[in-house]
Amino acid sequence: LDKARIIEAYLIPSNVKIEENLSMALDSHAVGVNGFGASDVSTKTNLYYFGNNPPGEILYTILNSMKLKWKRIKNPQEIMEWRENDVENWKS
């Protein structure tokens, strides 16, 4: 990433397809990058830019309103350590 950096990442495990609904909910809160990762859904994008405002509170509100389990990832090692049974301890 020469011109960008990852500020926040989230694991959102689900047995149902949530990508489209989540993207539509984010669309009114951030600037979307048209065409990114959206070839299999009806949304314009799956990548959003929040400017200087980290998406934390907005995303927490959306994820909780969708009643999704989720975990904020603070470093790459956390992703490597993720296990299916950790889901029970995640926020909902």
C-alpha positions, 0 to 999 in steps of 0.5 A: 500500500503505497498511498493508503493504509489500513486503519481498521479491519473487522471479521464478521462471520456469518452463515448468510450472505450479508455483504450487500446489506452491509454495503448499502448501510455503509453507503450513506456514511462514507465515500465508496470506490466504485466497482471495487469487490462488487461484481457479484452484488447489486451495490456499486462497491465494497470498499469505503473511504471514511476520510479522517473519521475512523468508521468505528462508531458508525460501523458498530451501530450498523453491525449491531443493528444487523444483529451480527457477531463481529470482532475488530482486528488490531493486528495481523496476528489476531487473524492468524489466531482466529478460531471458529469457537471464538465467535461465542465471545464476540460482540453482538 
